[in-house]
Amino acid sequence: MERILLIGSGGREHALSAALLRSTSCEKLWVAPGNPGIARDAECVQLNASDHLAVAKFCLKNNVTLVVIGPEQPLAEGLADALREENIDVFGPSQAAAQLESSKGFSKDFMARHHIPTAPYRRFTSAQHADARAYAAEHALPVVVKYDGLAAGKGVVVATTHGEALDAIDMMYDGVFGDDGIVIEGFLSGQEASVFAICDGRDMITLAPAQDHKRIGDGDTGKNTGGMGAYAPAPIVTASHRETIRERIVRPLLEGMHEEGTPFIGCLFCGLMIDGDDVNVVEFNVRFGDPETQAVLSVLDADVAALFASAARGSLDASTVRSTQIGYACNVVLASKGYPDAYAKGLPITGIDLAEADPHVIVYHAGTTEVDGELRSNGGRVLGVTATADTLRDAVARSYMAVDKISFDGKVFRIDIAAKAL
């Protein structure tokens, strides 16, 4: 039986905590710091994930057998390494392996070395502002400008004019995200999709493919966000595509990481572009994605605690997974007006109990807080309304019926989640 500490506080962690609690092998679950939705079912504890010693002490004191790290920042800071030094099993990659996400330049160089299909690119350091501008000014359009380091899902600009590209470069060199330099790459046409692979350093199990909706507005308009909704499984990813993803993307990545002395243990997020039979990598993340996780785990029939534990211990147990896709799931994100820019906080939220009166609906908390017993908004993305059904059309309809029952001032959401698939 597993005694598990889950690190994180968002909608992804609410979905992970729910999946872990459904696992027969989960004896006890703590979540640090968690959120009001998670606190309904799990014990939330106040731990600073940047204080590696404090996290390790908590684990040793409470006989924690497995730590699951949700967000990218603690992985980039080396929390997994610090815990493994104390002989604590961790589902999440080392700091060195986490560079697949924390440095887009590292990731692109790695893909080039190991012949993983991706767009052509060039890296520019923090001292090469002028060189980057000159390169972009001559590049074919559209051109993609990416901040090299972590940027909470917002450090990518697809420029359709050279002026937009130069503005994006100047913005990134002005230090909006930091001073990690940039990557400029060619534009990939097609449809984006996401596939999670549960990895033990050598082997993997891929989960149901999902499609995220990054833009704030319907019809994929407006600014990029952390994600406004997702659904799974995504029919754009065929059985043939899945084989390609496993054998031409995930397997060479695992072999390459092992060869280079940085085996990958944890959830590998493959952000992909599907164009006919072609599959190219847009980006890798080194943890579950948000909001795809809410949909993908909703259709997964598995003992998730046992699955993660087996991966963390280097011996992936496929028998823990009964099916990677039972029916369909749709997750609609409710955001605060103004997101992804400035937005209000502290707005009272009502109607979640009405939405969850449908047994096929779960409302995952992403940016909420409790003040004097009253639930209030506390982030740009506030809630993720997730529904399951036997068909995608019914899952979508059920999600939006639940969305209509939830209220807070300035509630913003897209009305076209999964419209492409339907």
One Martini backbone bead per residue (centre of mass of N, CA, C, O) as a GRO file, in nm:
protein
  422
    1MET     BB    1   0.098   0.035   0.019
    2GLU     BB    2   0.043   0.382  -0.036
    3ARG     BB    3   0.223   0.681   0.065
    4ILE     BB    4   0.122   1.003  -0.055
    5LEU     BB    5   0.283   1.283  -0.217
    6LEU     BB    6   0.141   1.577  -0.355
    7ILE     BB    7   0.246   1.828  -0.580
    8GLY     BB    8   0.021   2.101  -0.562
    9SER     BB    9  -0.282   2.335  -0.676
   10GLY     BB   10  -0.438   2.250  -0.927
   11GLY     BB   11  -0.626   2.094  -1.160
   12ARG     BB   12  -0.428   1.866  -1.204
   13GLU     BB   13  -0.409   1.784  -0.899
   14HIS     BB   14  -0.705   1.719  -0.863
   15ALA     BB   15  -0.703   1.486  -1.069
   16LEU     BB   16  -0.477   1.323  -0.937
   17SER     BB   17  -0.607   1.285  -0.659
   18ALA     BB   18  -0.859   1.136  -0.758
   19ALA     BB   19  -0.703   0.898  -0.888
   20LEU     BB   20  -0.550   0.806  -0.634
   21LEU     BB   21  -0.810   0.760  -0.453
   22ARG     BB   22  -0.918   0.526  -0.652
   23SER     BB   23  -0.689   0.359  -0.547
   24THR     BB   24  -0.628   0.061  -0.383
   25SER     BB   25  -0.308   0.136  -0.313
   26CYS     BB   26  -0.416   0.382  -0.146
   27GLU     BB   27  -0.379   0.477   0.189
   28LYS     BB   28  -0.241   0.778   0.156
   29LEU     BB   29  -0.309   1.143   0.114
   30TRP     BB   30  -0.109   1.416   0.030
   31VAL     BB   31  -0.127   1.783  -0.025
   32ALA     BB   32   0.109   2.029  -0.171
   33PRO     BB   33  -0.120   2.253  -0.087
   34GLY     BB   34  -0.354   2.265  -0.259
   35ASN     BB   35  -0.721   2.287  -0.242
   36PRO     BB   36  -1.053   2.304  -0.179
   37GLY     BB   37  -1.119   2.054  -0.354
   38ILE     BB   38  -0.906   1.859  -0.241
   39ALA     BB   39  -0.992   1.893   0.071
   40ARG     BB   40  -1.247   1.705   0.059
   41ASP     BB   41  -1.046   1.421   0.034
   42ALA     BB   42  -0.772   1.544   0.127
   43GLU     BB   43  -0.466   1.618   0.280
   44CYS     BB   44  -0.358   1.934   0.349
   45VAL     BB   45  -0.029   2.086   0.316
   46GLN     BB   46   0.229   2.308   0.430
   47LEU     BB   47   0.454   2.323   0.158
   48ASN     BB   48   0.767   2.408   0.025
   49ALA     BB   49   0.898   2.303  -0.274
   50SER     BB   50   1.176   2.471  -0.239
   51ASP     BB   51   1.202   2.303   0.035
   52HIS     BB   52   1.358   2.014   0.033
   53LEU     BB   53   1.401   1.945   0.333
   54ALA     BB   54   1.104   1.967   0.424
   55VAL     BB   55   0.994   1.749   0.239
   56ALA     BB   56   1.173   1.517   0.337
   57LYS     BB   57   1.088   1.527   0.636
   58PHE     BB   58   0.793   1.462   0.590
   59CYS     BB   59   0.835   1.187   0.457
   60LEU     BB   60   0.990   1.049   0.691
   61LYS     BB   61   0.782   1.099   0.921
   62ASN     BB   62   0.524   0.968   0.727
   63ASN     BB   63   0.604   0.730   0.542
   64VAL     BB   64   0.662   0.796   0.252
   65THR     BB   65   0.657   0.611  -0.068
   66LEU     BB   66   0.543   0.860  -0.257
   67VAL     BB   67   0.621   1.110  -0.503
   68VAL     BB   68   0.417   1.357  -0.672
   69ILE     BB   69   0.494   1.581  -0.936
   70GLY     BB   70   0.324   1.828  -1.098
   71PRO     BB   71   0.497   2.067  -1.152
   72GLU     BB   72   0.776   2.212  -1.316
   73GLN     BB   73   0.943   2.379  -1.110
   74PRO     BB   74   1.040   2.157  -0.908
   75LEU     BB   75   1.189   1.997  -1.128
   76ALA     BB   76   1.385   2.227  -1.221
   77GLU     BB   77   1.495   2.245  -0.905
   78GLY     BB   78   1.539   1.930  -0.794
   79LEU     BB   79   1.343   1.763  -0.606
   80ALA     BB   80   1.383   1.468  -0.696
   81ASP     BB   81   1.682   1.448  -0.618
   82ALA     BB   82   1.658   1.511  -0.313
   83LEU     BB   83   1.472   1.264  -0.251
   84ARG     BB   84   1.653   1.034  -0.362
   85GLU     BB   85   1.883   1.085  -0.155
   86GLU     BB   86   1.653   0.972   0.069
   87ASN     BB   87   1.504   0.719  -0.057
   88ILE     BB   88   1.268   0.851  -0.231
   89ASP     BB   89   1.009   0.798  -0.421
   90VAL     BB   90   0.967   0.928  -0.767
   91PHE     BB   91   0.727   1.096  -0.975
   92GLY     BB   92   0.981   1.227  -1.157
   93PRO     BB   93   1.224   1.406  -1.285
   94SER     BB   94   1.511   1.519  -1.315
   95GLN     BB   95   1.676   1.806  -1.368
   96ALA     BB   96   1.813   1.709  -1.628
   97ALA     BB   97   1.552   1.593  -1.766
   98ALA     BB   98   1.381   1.868  -1.734
   99GLN     BB   99   1.510   2.021  -1.981
  100LEU     BB  100   1.291   1.947  -2.189
  101GLU     BB  101   1.135   2.209  -2.062
  102SER     BB  102   1.334   2.435  -1.936
  103SER     BB  103   1.471   2.389  -2.239
  104LYS     BB  104   1.419   2.434  -2.570
  105GLY     BB  105   1.706   2.404  -2.671
  106PHE     BB  106   1.771   2.132  -2.551
  107SER     BB  107   1.537   1.981  -2.685
  108LYS     BB  108   1.619   2.035  -2.982
  109ASP     BB  109   1.900   1.911  -2.965
  110PHE     BB  110   1.808   1.630  -2.882
  111MET     BB  111   1.632   1.570  -3.131
  112ALA     BB  112   1.862   1.594  -3.333
  113ARG     BB  113   2.046   1.366  -3.216
  114HIS     BB  114   1.772   1.148  -3.221
  115HIS     BB  115   1.571   1.181  -3.464
  116ILE     BB  116   1.331   1.370  -3.387
  117PRO     BB  117   1.051   1.499  -3.502
  118THR     BB  118   1.088   1.844  -3.612
  119ALA     BB  119   1.144   2.160  -3.636
  120PRO     BB  120   1.325   2.386  -3.758
  121TYR     BB  121   1.618   2.561  -3.603
  122ARG     BB  122   1.730   2.831  -3.368
  123ARG     BB  123   1.958   2.952  -3.137
  124PHE     BB  124   1.952   3.215  -2.871
  125THR     BB  125   2.103   3.408  -2.670
  126SER     BB  126   2.104   3.679  -2.451
  127ALA     BB  127   2.342   3.812  -2.659
  128GLN     BB  128   2.151   3.769  -2.952
  129HIS     BB  129   1.944   3.987  -3.048
  130ALA     BB  130   2.037   4.080  -3.331
  131ASP     BB  131   2.054   3.798  -3.459
  132ALA     BB  132   1.756   3.725  -3.424
  133ARG     BB  133   1.639   3.954  -3.594
  134ALA     BB  134   1.784   3.884  -3.858
  135TYR     BB  135   1.672   3.598  -3.890
  136ALA     BB  136   1.363   3.667  -3.881
  137ALA     BB  137   1.357   3.874  -4.123
  138GLU     BB  138   1.429   3.608  -4.329
  139HIS     BB  139   1.200   3.434  -4.257
  140ALA     BB  140   0.965   3.235  -4.308
  141LEU     BB  141   0.615   3.227  -4.331
  142PRO     BB  142   0.556   3.140  -4.056
  143VAL     BB  143   0.693   3.217  -3.725
  144VAL     BB  144   0.859   3.085  -3.432
  145VAL     BB  145   0.864   3.218  -3.096
  146LYS     BB  146   1.077   3.111  -2.818
  147TYR     BB  147   1.119   3.074  -2.504
  148ASP     BB  148   1.358   2.883  -2.344
  149GLY     BB  149   1.208   2.888  -2.088
  150LEU     BB  150   0.997   2.927  -1.845
  151ALA     BB  151   0.625   3.047  -1.915
  152ALA     BB  152   0.343   2.921  -1.847
  153GLY     BB  153   0.257   2.876  -2.165
  154LYS     BB  154   0.347   3.197  -2.289
  155GLY     BB  155   0.639   3.161  -2.474
  156VAL     BB  156   0.459   3.183  -2.755
  157VAL     BB  157   0.498   3.292  -3.106
  158VAL     BB  158   0.293   3.323  -3.395
  159ALA     BB  159   0.417   3.467  -3.682
  160THR     BB  160   0.279   3.639  -3.980
  161THR     BB  161   0.499   3.861  -3.937
  162HIS     BB  162   0.791   4.027  -3.901
  163GLY     BB  163   0.691   4.226  -3.690
  164GLU     BB  164   0.589   4.018  -3.485
  165ALA     BB  165   0.860   3.878  -3.445
  166LEU     BB  166   1.021   4.126  -3.343
  167ASP     BB  167   0.836   4.186  -3.102
  168ALA     BB  168   0.878   3.915  -2.960
  169ILE     BB  169   1.180   3.937  -2.924
  170ASP     BB  170   1.183   4.200  -2.762
  171MET     BB  171   1.006   4.099  -2.529
  172MET     BB  172   1.197   3.864  -2.442
  173TYR     BB  173   1.456   4.059  -2.407
  174ASP     BB  174   1.310   4.238  -2.174
  175GLY     BB  175   1.233   4.014  -1.936
  176VAL     BB  176   0.946   3.887  -1.893
  177PHE     BB  177   1.075   3.581  -1.823
  178GLY     BB  178   1.390   3.648  -1.875
  179ASP     BB  179   1.750   3.521  -1.971
  180ASP     BB  180   1.740   3.244  -2.184
  181GLY     BB  181   1.647   3.314  -2.447
  182ILE     BB  182   1.592   3.174  -2.784
  183VAL     BB  183   1.365   3.023  -3.026
  184ILE     BB  184   1.368   2.960  -3.379
  185GLU     BB  185   1.098   2.836  -3.590
  186GLY     BB  186   0.920   2.653  -3.779
  187PHE     BB  187   0.618   2.595  -3.924
  188LEU     BB  188   0.348   2.383  -3.831
  189SER     BB  189   0.115   2.200  -3.984
  190GLY     BB  190  -0.212   2.137  -3.847
  191GLN     BB  191  -0.286   1.939  -3.561
  192GLU     BB  192  -0.308   1.944  -3.229
  193ALA     BB  193  -0.162   1.722  -2.978
  194SER     BB  194  -0.178   1.498  -2.685
  195VAL     BB  195   0.071   1.283  -2.518
  196PHE     BB  196   0.100   1.051  -2.262
  197ALA     BB  197   0.391   0.913  -2.086
  198ILE     BB  198   0.467   0.644  -1.889
  199CYS     BB  199   0.786   0.636  -1.716
  200ASP     BB  200   1.096   0.424  -1.613
  201GLY     BB  201   1.354   0.486  -1.836
  202ARG     BB  202   1.268   0.243  -2.064
  203ASP     BB  203   0.957   0.247  -2.042
  204MET     BB  204   0.599   0.254  -2.167
  205ILE     BB  205   0.275   0.427  -2.134
  206THR     BB  206   0.011   0.524  -2.326
  207LEU     BB  207  -0.237   0.750  -2.344
  208ALA     BB  208  -0.489   0.924  -2.418
  209PRO     BB  209  -0.559   1.138  -2.648
  210ALA     BB  210  -0.542   1.499  -2.678
  211GLN     BB  211  -0.715   1.829  -2.684
  212ASP     BB  212  -0.630   2.152  -2.680
  213HIS     BB  213  -0.715   2.514  -2.587
  214LYS     BB  214  -0.522   2.797  -2.588
  215ARG     BB  215  -0.707   3.006  -2.664
  216ILE     BB  216  -0.935   3.237  -2.542
  217GLY     BB  217  -1.095   3.213  -2.811
  218ASP     BB  218  -1.302   3.141  -3.031
  219GLY     BB  219  -1.149   2.990  -3.296
  220ASP     BB  220  -0.859   3.050  -3.208
  221THR     BB  221  -0.850   3.329  -3.048
  222GLY     BB  222  -0.617   3.521  -2.933
  223LYS     BB  223  -0.458   3.454  -2.661
  224ASN     BB  224  -0.251   3.278  -2.490
  225THR     BB  225  -0.276   3.003  -2.266
  226GLY     BB  226  -0.291   2.733  -2.043
  227GLY     BB  227  -0.594   2.657  -2.104
  228MET     BB  228  -0.960   2.613  -2.201
  229GLY     BB  229  -0.952   2.304  -2.287
  230ALA     BB  230  -1.053   1.946  -2.312
  231TYR     BB  231  -1.014   1.621  -2.481
  232ALA     BB  232  -1.103   1.260  -2.457
  233PRO     BB  233  -1.037   1.118  -2.715
  234ALA     BB  234  -0.853   1.201  -3.010
  235PRO     BB  235  -0.925   1.128  -3.344
  236ILE     BB  236  -0.669   1.248  -3.487
  237VAL     BB  237  -0.543   1.003  -3.331
  238THR     BB  238  -0.435   0.729  -3.453
  239ALA     BB  239  -0.308   0.419  -3.447
  240SER     BB  240  -0.069   0.497  -3.628
  241HIS     BB  241   0.022   0.742  -3.467
  242ARG     BB  242   0.076   0.594  -3.199
  243GLU     BB  243   0.306   0.424  -3.308
  244THR     BB  244   0.486   0.660  -3.388
  245ILE     BB  245   0.510   0.787  -3.107
  246ARG     BB  246   0.642   0.546  -2.968
  247GLU     BB  247   0.884   0.474  -3.193
  248ARG     BB  248   0.978   0.791  -3.289
  249ILE     BB  249   0.969   0.937  -2.992
  250VAL     BB  250   0.972   0.795  -2.711
  251ARG     BB  251   1.188   0.575  -2.744
  252PRO     BB  252   1.429   0.757  -2.834
  253LEU     BB  253   1.419   0.927  -2.581
  254LEU     BB  254   1.476   0.710  -2.370
  255GLU     BB  255   1.741   0.611  -2.496
  256GLY     BB  256   1.886   0.887  -2.495
  257MET     BB  257   1.868   0.950  -2.192
  258HIS     BB  258   2.019   0.697  -2.103
  259GLU     BB  259   2.285   0.741  -2.261
  260GLU     BB  260   2.319   1.041  -2.111
  261GLY     BB  261   2.244   0.988  -1.790
  262THR     BB  262   1.905   1.078  -1.805
  263PRO     BB  263   1.667   0.926  -1.702
  264PHE     BB  264   1.315   0.890  -1.764
  265ILE     BB  265   1.091   0.975  -1.492
  266GLY     BB  266   0.746   0.980  -1.571
  267CYS     BB  267   0.574   1.237  -1.738
  268LEU     BB  268   0.539   1.255  -2.085
  269PHE     BB  269   0.482   1.539  -2.280
  270CYS     BB  270   0.336   1.537  -2.608
  271GLY     BB  271   0.362   1.789  -2.836
  272LEU     BB  272   0.168   1.783  -3.139
  273MET     BB  273   0.177   1.748  -3.503
  274ILE     BB  274  -0.089   1.680  -3.730
  275ASP     BB  275  -0.019   1.569  -4.084
  276GLY     BB  276  -0.157   1.325  -4.162
  277ASP     BB  277   0.110   1.103  -4.122
  278ASP     BB  278   0.244   1.328  -3.974
  279VAL     BB  279   0.475   1.360  -3.687
  280ASN     BB  280   0.542   1.634  -3.466
  281VAL     BB  281   0.731   1.813  -3.242
  282VAL     BB  282   0.668   2.093  -3.046
  283GLU     BB  283   0.678   1.967  -2.742
  284PHE     BB  284   0.809   1.915  -2.417
  285ASN     BB  285   0.698   1.776  -2.117
  286VAL     BB  286   0.755   1.669  -1.752
  287ARG     BB  287   0.434   1.656  -1.728
  288PHE     BB  288   0.135   1.709  -1.673
  289GLY     BB  289  -0.129   1.853  -1.824
  290ASP     BB  290  -0.310   2.175  -1.847
  291PRO     BB  291  -0.629   2.023  -1.907
  292GLU     BB  292  -0.582   1.720  -2.000
  293THR     BB  293  -0.583   1.549  -1.740
  294GLN     BB  294  -0.888   1.569  -1.675
  295ALA     BB  295  -0.956   1.388  -1.927
  296VAL     BB  296  -0.761   1.143  -1.931
  297LEU     BB  297  -0.827   1.034  -1.636
  298SER     BB  298  -1.141   0.993  -1.694
  299VAL     BB  299  -1.060   0.737  -1.912
  300LEU     BB  300  -0.900   0.588  -1.689
  301ASP     BB  301  -0.836   0.237  -1.607
  302ALA     BB  302  -0.668   0.247  -1.294
  303ASP     BB  303  -0.391   0.204  -1.077
  304VAL     BB  304  -0.225   0.485  -1.033
  305ALA     BB  305  -0.045   0.438  -0.789
  306ALA     BB  306   0.090   0.177  -0.898
  307LEU     BB  307   0.193   0.293  -1.162
  308PHE     BB  308   0.376   0.518  -1.047
  309ALA     BB  309   0.544   0.337  -0.861
  310SER     BB  310   0.664   0.153  -1.080
  311ALA     BB  311   0.807   0.380  -1.232
  312ALA     BB  312   0.979   0.494  -0.994
  313ARG     BB  313   1.117   0.182  -0.968
  314GLY     BB  314   1.182   0.077  -1.277
  315SER     BB  315   0.890  -0.113  -1.311
  316LEU     BB  316   0.661  -0.131  -1.523
  317ASP     BB  317   0.302  -0.195  -1.466
  318ALA     BB  318   0.062  -0.295  -1.689
  319SER     BB  319  -0.156  -0.432  -1.491
  320THR     BB  320  -0.269  -0.148  -1.375
  321VAL     BB  321  -0.402  -0.141  -1.668
  322ARG     BB  322  -0.714  -0.182  -1.819
  323SER     BB  323  -0.770   0.118  -1.950
  324THR     BB  324  -0.716   0.422  -2.147
  325GLN     BB  325  -1.036   0.414  -2.274
  326ILE     BB  326  -1.340   0.520  -2.126
  327GLY     BB  327  -1.474   0.677  -2.337
  328TYR     BB  328  -1.548   1.026  -2.272
  329ALA     BB  329  -1.395   1.363  -2.232
  330CYS     BB  330  -1.479   1.697  -2.096
  331ASN     BB  331  -1.304   2.018  -2.054
  332VAL     BB  332  -1.410   2.324  -1.902
  333VAL     BB  333  -1.290   2.643  -1.867
  334LEU     BB  334  -1.305   2.874  -1.598
  335ALA     BB  335  -1.257   3.218  -1.619
  336SER     BB  336  -1.129   3.529  -1.576
  337LYS     BB  337  -1.174   3.835  -1.645
  338GLY     BB  338  -0.871   3.910  -1.848
  339TYR     BB  339  -0.769   3.659  -1.916
  340PRO     BB  340  -0.413   3.656  -1.927
  341ASP     BB  341  -0.432   3.904  -1.771
  342ALA     BB  342  -0.589   4.104  -1.589
  343TYR     BB  343  -0.760   4.014  -1.273
  344ALA     BB  344  -0.990   3.921  -1.057
  345LYS     BB  345  -1.040   3.853  -0.709
  346GLY     BB  346  -1.267   3.718  -0.473
  347LEU     BB  347  -1.504   3.571  -0.614
  348PRO     BB  348  -1.794   3.436  -0.580
  349ILE     BB  349  -1.897   3.086  -0.573
  350THR     BB  350  -2.155   2.906  -0.749
  351GLY     BB  351  -2.299   2.568  -0.829
  352ILE     BB  352  -2.128   2.307  -0.795
  353ASP     BB  353  -2.339   2.116  -0.669
  354LEU     BB  354  -2.525   2.121  -0.919
  355ALA     BB  355  -2.322   2.010  -1.124
  356GLU     BB  356  -2.256   1.743  -0.933
  357ALA     BB  357  -2.534   1.595  -0.953
  358ASP     BB  358  -2.391   1.477  -1.177
  359PRO     BB  359  -2.212   1.176  -1.178
  360HIS     BB  360  -2.043   1.274  -1.460
  361VAL     BB  361  -1.938   1.518  -1.276
  362ILE     BB  362  -1.640   1.727  -1.241
  363VAL     BB  363  -1.504   1.991  -1.037
  364TYR     BB  364  -1.208   2.144  -1.091
  365HIS     BB  365  -0.971   2.303  -0.908
  366ALA     BB  366  -0.748   2.589  -0.971
  367GLY     BB  367  -0.858   2.905  -0.867
  368THR     BB  368  -0.904   2.878  -0.531
  369THR     BB  369  -1.075   2.990  -0.227
  370GLU     BB  370  -1.123   3.024   0.133
  371VAL     BB  371  -1.364   3.251   0.296
  372ASP     BB  372  -1.542   3.197   0.556
  373GLY     BB  373  -1.662   2.936   0.387
  374GLU     BB  374  -1.611   3.080   0.108
  375LEU     BB  375  -1.604   3.053  -0.228
  376ARG     BB  376  -1.324   3.171  -0.433
  377SER     BB  377  -1.145   3.341  -0.643
  378ASN     BB  378  -0.762   3.279  -0.737
  379GLY     BB  379  -0.756   3.307  -1.064
  380GLY     BB  380  -0.763   3.272  -1.400
  381ARG     BB  381  -0.806   2.973  -1.356
  382VAL     BB  382  -1.067   2.826  -1.172
  383LEU     BB  383  -1.220   2.596  -1.347
  384GLY     BB  384  -1.296   2.236  -1.430
  385VAL     BB  385  -1.542   2.106  -1.637
  386THR     BB  386  -1.611   1.754  -1.608
  387ALA     BB  387  -1.714   1.505  -1.851
  388THR     BB  388  -1.879   1.190  -1.908
  389ALA     BB  389  -1.915   0.948  -2.188
  390ASP     BB  390  -1.981   0.742  -2.464
  391THR     BB  391  -1.969   1.021  -2.607
  392LEU     BB  392  -1.854   1.318  -2.707
  393ARG     BB  393  -2.117   1.476  -2.740
  394ASP     BB  394  -2.221   1.410  -2.450
  395ALA     BB  395  -1.983   1.526  -2.291
  396VAL     BB  396  -2.012   1.815  -2.390
  397ALA     BB  397  -2.305   1.867  -2.305
  398ARG     BB  398  -2.261   1.806  -2.003
  399SER     BB  399  -2.056   2.027  -1.946
  400TYR     BB  400  -2.238   2.276  -2.030
  401MET     BB  401  -2.461   2.224  -1.826
  402ALA     BB  402  -2.271   2.266  -1.581
  403VAL     BB  403  -2.167   2.549  -1.644
  404ASP     BB  404  -2.454   2.694  -1.612
  405LYS     BB  405  -2.453   2.638  -1.280
  406ILE     BB  406  -2.210   2.835  -1.268
  407SER     BB  407  -2.103   3.121  -1.057
  408PHE     BB  408  -1.926   3.429  -1.152
  409ASP     BB  409  -1.784   3.710  -1.192
  410GLY     BB  410  -1.663   3.704  -1.516
  411LYS     BB  411  -1.725   3.455  -1.664
  412VAL     BB  412  -1.508   3.254  -1.874
  413PHE     BB  413  -1.567   3.080  -2.194
  414ARG     BB  414  -1.567   2.830  -2.419
  415ILE     BB  415  -1.798   2.699  -2.687
  416ASP     BB  416  -1.565   2.497  -2.865
  417ILE     BB  417  -1.515   2.237  -2.732
  418ALA     BB  418  -1.452   1.984  -2.970
  419ALA     BB  419  -1.557   2.088  -3.252
  420LYS     BB  420  -1.359   1.956  -3.448
  421ALA     BB  421  -1.444   1.661  -3.386
  422LEU     BB  422  -1.762   1.713  -3.443
   0.00000   0.00000   0.00000
